[in-house]
Amino acid sequence: MPSAGRTLVLTSVAHFINDGNTWLLPVAYAYMVKAHGMPAYLAGVIALAFAGLGALASPLVGRLMDIYGRPLKLIGIGMGLWALGLAVFGYGVEFYNVPAALAGAVVAGIASAFYHPLGSAALALSYGGSSGYAMGVNGAMGSLGRALYPAISTALFAILGSNYLYALISLAAVSLAAAVPMFLCEEPGLRRGGRKASSSERPDMRAVATLTAVVFARGFALQGISQYVGVVLVSYFGYSFGQSLGNEITFFLLPAIVGQPLFGYLSDVVGRRTLLAGTTAGAALSAVALVATRSLYWLPVFGLFTFSAFPLSLSLAGDLVPRSSTGLATSLVWGLGNTGGGALGPLAMGLLLSSMGLGGVYVMAAVALASAALTVLVPRPPKRSRVPLFG
């Protein structure tokens, strides 16, 4: 298989598993609250530890990429950490050992920092200026994992005698198996040769910082709303907790499987900044329409626009800097920007819902619209050579 095509396949499998793993924890929180009577605030503490460690570790992961230039090998390390984190977390869930669950979430949070900056860096190195579509295809696999893993975990739970430890160990084994080809494959990587970077190779960190701030505001607002979709449906739209609610959540998540490659392709054609601003505004307006009309037809539209950040923001980050700084740039944009905003947004959304009900959605939508408007401050990236999608 050509090098670029092989990279797309390996990173797509890793993206499927990584994003699927991240949605195992919220399902487990519900189980711990229902089966063990865990206070809801403890679920919030564990969730904050997971997201916070992911945000803090991401720049370090990107720096490792820029030093060693072997993104696939580093993704393999991340998959191994996922396996360890899920096994420890599963023990904590099964035996209601909160310190173990917290420790597992911390390791899983560090593991979650690996994929996005490294996967995007690997694709940017392989595809150059046409990485938007490649990242879209790759992102669709992440969306598929995000949509399927909650159902897979509950099915394993039922098959394995209602034992959460066995269910998560099974999925930990999948993560560990995915790490093996990452270490075995040959990758050209990126070598600096020990020479000092020329002025043309130095990253424009002001541009990266501006994009990070824009993506932070986007993640803060849109992840804040999306994490409370289930709460809104149950508390304000009259849904009961059960299969119908699960169906609506799937209805919300599935459109991104098509949307990510679509927006990735369009970003190669019309520009990443334009698409990033347009999808952010589209998500904000569809969230407002959902609350104003209470029509669930707006739910998949909101999901379509919300989960488009991976191919747009990270391909734009890769375009803004020399290839030798791709890892650092993408880790800052995704880790401090998207993940950092996504960690704080749900906390703010919870406070807003408690104090002003559905009016909180309008406040967060206004923040998203401000993010869309501020995208114009991100510099236009230099033109890069294009590489055929499948090598």
N, C-alpha and C positions, 0 to 999 in steps of 0.2 A: 504493500500500500504506500502511495506517495506520502512524504513526511507530513505535509499539511493535512491531508485527509486522515492520516493516523492520529494526528493531534486532535482533530475535531472529534473523532470517535472516542478517544480516551477521555478527553475533557468533558464530553457530553455525558458519558456514563458516570463520571465523578460528579457532575452537576446534578444529575438525577438523584444520586444517593445523598449528596450533601444537603440539597434543599428538602428532600424527603425526610432526612434525619431531623432537620430543624423543626418540622411539624409533628414529630413524635412527642416532644416535650409538652406542648399545650394539651394534647389528648391525655397524657399521663397526669397532668395537673387536675383535670376533671375527675379522673379515677381516684386520685388521692383525696380529693375533697369529698367525693361521694362514698367511697368504700372505707376510708380511714377517718373521715371527719376532720381532715386538715383545714385549719382556718384559711380563708381565701387570701389573706394578706401574706401568708407564707408562700403561696404560689407566686405572688407578685415579687417577693424577695428572690426566689429561685430564678424567675424569669429575668429579673434585673441583673442578677449575677451572670446569667448566660449571655445576655445581650451586651452588658458592659464589658465583659472580658473579650468578647468578639470585637468590639470597637477598639479597645486598647491594644489588642494583639495584632490587629491588621497592619498598621504601619511597620511593625517589626518584621512581619512576614514579607511585606513588600521590599523591605531593605535586604532581607536574606536573598530574595530573588535578584535584586540588582547586584549583589556581591557574587553570588554563585552561578547565576544565569542558568539554572536547571529547574524550570517551573514544574515539570511533570514529576520529578523526584520529590520536590517539596509538597506537591499535592498528595503524593503517596504517604508522606509523613502525616499530613492532615487526616487522611483516611484512617491511618493507624490510631491517631488520637481519638477520632470519632468512635472507633471500636472500643477503646478503653473507657471513654466517657459514658457510652451507652450501657456497658456492662455494669459499671459502678452505679449509674443512675437507676438502672433496672433493679438492682439489689435494694436501693433505697426506697423505691416505689413499692416493691413486693412486700418488704418487711416494715414499711413505714418508719424508716430510719432517715429522718430529715437531714442530719449532717452528711450521710452518704449520698442522698439525692442532691444536696447542694454541691458536694464535691464532684459528683458526676456531671452536674450542669456546668461547673467551672471548667472542667476538662473539655466538655463538649463545646463550650463557648470559645475556648482557645482553638479547638479544631475547626469551628465554623469560620474562623478568620482566614483560613488557608485558601479555600477554593476560589472565591471570586476574584481577588487580585491576581492570583496565579493563573487561573484559567483564562482570564482576559488577557494577561500578559503573554501566555503561550500562543493564544490565537492572534494577538497583534503581531508577535514576532513571525508567525507563519504566514499570515495573510496581508500584512501591511495595510494599505489604504482601503482594502475591501473587507476589513474585519467586521464591519457592522452586520452584514448578512450572516457571516459565520457565527458571530456572537448571538444573533437572533435564533439560528438553528440550535445552537448550544443552550441558549436560554429557554427554549421550548422544552428541552429535556428536564431542565430544572423545574419548570412549571408543572410538568407531568409528574415528577417525583413528589412535588408539594401537594398535588391533588390526590395522588394514590397512596402515599405512605400512611396517612391516618387510617384508611380502610384496611391496608395490609397489616398494620400493627394490631388492630382490633380482631382481625381474622386469625392471626397467629395466637393471640391471647385466648381465643375460644378453642382453637385446635389443640393448644398445648396445655389444656386443663386449667384454664383461667389463671395462668401463672405469668405475671408481668416480667419477671426476671428471665424466664425462658424465651419469651417473645422478643425482648430487647437484645438478649444474647444472640438470637438467630439473626437479627438485623445488624448487630455488631459484626458478626461473621461475614456478612455481605460487604460491609465497609472494608474489612481486612482483606477480603479476596480482591476487591477493586484496587487495593494498594499494590498488589504484586506486579501487574504489568507496567505500572508506573516506574518501578525500579528496574525492570528488565529491559524496557525499550531504550533505544538509542535516541538521543535528542541532541541537536547541534548546540543548543544553548547560546549564550552570549558571552564572549570573552573580551575583557578590557585590554589585556596584554600589558597591564601595569603602567600604561602611559597616562599622562594627565589629560583630562577631557578638554577639548578645544571649546571656544566660546559657542560654537554652533551646536555642541553636544550637551551644553549645560541646560538643565530644565528651567523653564519659566515658572518658578514656584508661585509667583503672584497669580498667574493664570490658573494653576492647580488649586490654589487657596480659594479663588473666586468660585470655581466650579464646585469645590467641596462645600462651600457655604450655601450655594444654590441647592445642591443635592441634600444637604442637611435639612434645609427648610422643607424641601419636598418630602423627604422621608419622615420628618417630624409630623407633618400634616396628614399625609396619605396613609402612613403606617398607623398613625394614631386612630384614624377613622376605621381602617380595615380591620384592626385587631378587635374592634367593638361591633363589627357587623352582626355577630351572633347575639350579642347583648341587645342591640337595637331591635333585631327581629323578635326576640323573646319579650323584652320589656316594653317596647313601644308599638310594635306591629301585631302583637297578639299571638305569636307563634308559641307552641309548647316545645319543651326540650324532648327531642326524639328524632326519628328518621327523616321527617319532613324538614327539620332544621338542617340536618346533615346534607340533604339534597340541595338546599339553597346555598350552603357554603360551597359545595362542589360547583354549583351553577355560577358562583362568584369567581372561583379560581380557574376553571377550565379555559375561558377565552384567551388567557395569556399563552396557552400552548400554540395558538395560531398567531396571536398578536406579536410575540417576541420576534419570530423570523420576519414577519411582515414589516414591523417598524425598523428592524435591523436593516432589511433590504432598502426601505425607503430612506433611511439615514445615509446610505451610500449614494443615493440619488439626489436628494433635496437638501441634505445637510443635517448634521447631528444636533446642532443647537436649535434649529427650527423645530425638529421633531421632539426634542426634550421639552421645550417650552409648550408646544402644542399638546402633547400628551398630559403634561402636568395640569394645564388649564382644562383639558377634557375631563380628567379625573375629578377636579374640583367641581366643575359644573354638573357632572353626572351625580356626584354625591349630594349636591344641593337638590337636584331634580328627584333623587330617590326619597329624600326626606320630605320635600314639599308635596310630592304627588302620592307617596307611599305605594308606588307601583314598582313591583319587583323586576320589571323589564329593564330598569336602570341599573340593577345590580351587576349583571355581566358587563355592561358598558363601563361601569366604575372599575371592575376588575381588569378589563382589557387595557385601560389607560394606566391604572395604578402599577401593574406589574410589568411595565415596559422599561424599567430603569436600567436593567443589566446591559442590554445591547447598546443603549443610547449613551448613558453616562460614562460607562467604562471604555467604549470605543472612542468617545470624545476625549476622555482623559489620556488614552494611548496616543491620540493624534496630536495632543498639545505638547508632548515632550519627545526628546530623542529616544530611540529604542532602548538605550542603555539605562534609562530612568523610568521605563514603563511600569515596573513592579512597584516602585515607590509611589508614583502618581496614582495608579489604580487603587492601591491599598489606602491611600489617604482619602480619595473620593468615596470609595465604598465603605471603608472602615469607619473613619471619623464622620464622613458625610451621611451615607445612607443608613449604616448600622447605628451610628451615634444618634442621628435624628430619630430613627425607628425605635431606639431604646427609650428615649424621653417622651416621644409623642403619645404613646398609650397612657403614660402617667398623667400627662396634661389632659388628654381626652377623658379619662376617668374622672378627674376633678371637674371638668366642664360639664359632663353629663350629670354629675351629682348636684352641681349648683344651678344649672340652667337647662337641663334636659336636652332635647334635640337641638336647641340653639347652639350647643357646643359644636355641632357638625358645621354650622355656618361659619363659626369662628375659625375652625381648622381649614375649611375650604378657602377662606380669605387668605390664610397663610400660604396655602398652595398657589393661589393666584399671584401672590406677591413673588413667590419663587419663580413662577413662569415669567413674570415681567423682568425679574432681575437676571434671567438667562442672557439677556442682551449684553450684559457686562462681561461675559466670558469671551475672551478673544477668539477670533476666527482662527482655527488651526491651519498650519501650513499644509500644502498638498503633499500627499505621499503616494508612492508607487503602489499599484494594485497587483494582487496575486490572484490567479484563478481559484475559486472556492474549493475545488477538490484536487488541488495540486497540479 
